[in-house]
């Protein structure tokens, strides 16, 4: 099955930035369709699991699953309100059925984590809707709080 990578990247004038990434804002009006009632889980190695996500798409056929960015927004719960001015950057390759997106969250208001990055693989099925294939989460720590590269390891 082909893969689509989606990752969250952020930062300006900083090594967090990914070439080609652009600011992304969740739409003011969410696409029609029942929201996924669960959340992704992340294991100690940073690997994402989304139990029931694809089954939810199969059973409810939500319009948000027709676009890669809104599918990832639903998967990662990016449509929720954040406690502060979180910046979201998105990078997408040119592939339509198996696009690769990279996204980073910054300005998290966390004294340990400077930025969080998700990489999510999707695949467009014959019904035109995207399904979750795999993903991972990495983070970059604030200065003096741990690693300065994106890694699965926790910050101190």
C-alpha positions, 0 to 999 in steps of 0.5 A: 500500500502506498504511503503518505507522510504528513509531519508537523513542522514549525519555526522561523529563522530557526533550525525547526523550519523545514524548507517549503513549509508554510503556516497552516490554520485550521479552517474556521468551519470544519468540514461536514462529518462526524468527528473521530471520538478518540485520540491517537496514542503514542508509544515510548518510541514515538510511534502513533496508533489510531485505533478505530480511525479508519473504521470511523471513516468507513462507517461515517464517510465524513467530508473531512476525510476527502482532503489530506490536511483535514484528515490529519487535522482530525487525526491529531485533533488540530481543530481544537482550541489551544491554550495559547498562540500555537503556530502550525506549519505544513509541508506537502509533496506533490503526490495526490493519492499518497501525499507527504505532508510535514507539520510542526507545532511551535509556541506550545507554551511548554517550558520543556518542549520547543516544538513537536513534529508529527509524521503521518502516512495516509493513503487515498482509497477508491472512495476518495477518502484518506486512511491512516497508515502509520505515523510518529511523533518527535519533539525538540526541547527548549534550550537546556532542557534536552536534545536540540534535534527532533527525537522521540525521547522526552525533554526534561 
